[in-house]
Amino acid sequence: METNELKKAFQEAYKHEATAVYFSPGRVNLIGEHTDYNGGYVFPCALSFGTYLLLAKNEDKLMRFKSLNMPEVTELALTELTTPLPKNHWVNYPLGCIAQFIKRGYELKEGYDILIWGNVPAGAGLSSSAALEVVTAYAVNELLSAGLDRTELAKIGQASEHEFAGVNCGIMDQFASAQGKKDHAIFLNCDTMEFQLVPVKLEGIKVVISNTHSPHKLDSGAYNERVAQCQLALEQLRKVRPELKNLAELTEAEFEKIENAITDETAHKRARHVVGEVQRTTDAVAALQKGDIATFGKLMCQSHVSLRDDYEVTGLHLDTLAEEAWKLPGVIGSRMTGGGFGGCTVSLVKDEAIPEFIEKVGKVYQEKTGIKADFYIAQISDGARRIE
């Protein structure tokens, strides 16, 4: 949908014109999964599709929220902006961000009409929720002249997800949406928030995202369960390493020396994935910087195997897409991306092999699952910004 169409939709919904248009992108993580809330490294990039937010001041001292995907308008008084709505209400994502500004001492003295539209496929694991949070935080930061930097806006989005959506997510999704840069991926230390923008130069190769259309549901409890299992592993490891701050501090060699301290078998598998994934991510970024795309691709495949066997967040849909991709000669690497339990895979595919990739992987996937997959050739984009 073009900006002028969105402005027309705003006019129809609120009977006056929008005064500003903002955008924040979804993201895909190239490698480094379920490491962010364990203090590890991730390597995401922002995408060209995301979430748009249009707004204008109103005279009613009310905050009004409308999504073009929903028929109703949600109205809240300025005194109601720190209380979550019922569970699973979409307005909790932007509302939670506004609440974070209020918690920091900022005050909204005027009412605003807000219209939301996004073209991130919902439930695909490409962070439609983070895009919505970050675009809200970016807009409110500007409205209040708060002057918060992009890292702080990402933290506001994460806090909104924790406190209003009930998902104990890490910082990666919001960080990528806020800090993304065209043709770069973000090598982020989720413990220190230190990051490096790494050029993604894939000559003759494209990033292809394959959507299972088996939506992942992070709030189903499985995600929070993984967080708790990692915490249990950490607590047990602290009996022999009291100073340990998070799982990602351990090298694979260090982990092997003390892993027997984890008496819970499931927690042990989760921790083994995290420690190995941090090493794979570091190695993958080093390979990309040297132009060694073959090694980068192998590490992507190893990441998927670990997510399948040790973290157990893949399942039939994601495994089928990844494993069928591995069979094709033009595929450099392929893995699930995002929280798992459905969603998408991300693959590096040679340009000339993309038609065969879409045809063959799509055919087998539909035969095995009865679902038609969608495929997107990803463009790596800039982070949150004001468009008009």
SULRABEL-V843564 format. One record per helix or strand of 2 or more residues. SS is the DSSP state (2 for helix, 1 for strand). FROM is the first residue (numbers start at 1). TO is the last residue. If there is no record, write none. Layout:
SS/FROM/TO  SS/FROM/TO
This chain:
2/3/14  1/20/29  2/36/38  1/41/58  1/62/67  1/73/77  2/78/80  2/91/103  1/111/118  2/128/143  2/150/165  2/172/179  1/184/189  1/195/199  1/205/211  2/218/220  2/222/237  2/247/249  2/252/261  2/265/289  2/293/309  2/316/326  1/331/337  1/344/350  2/351/369  1/374/377  1/385/386
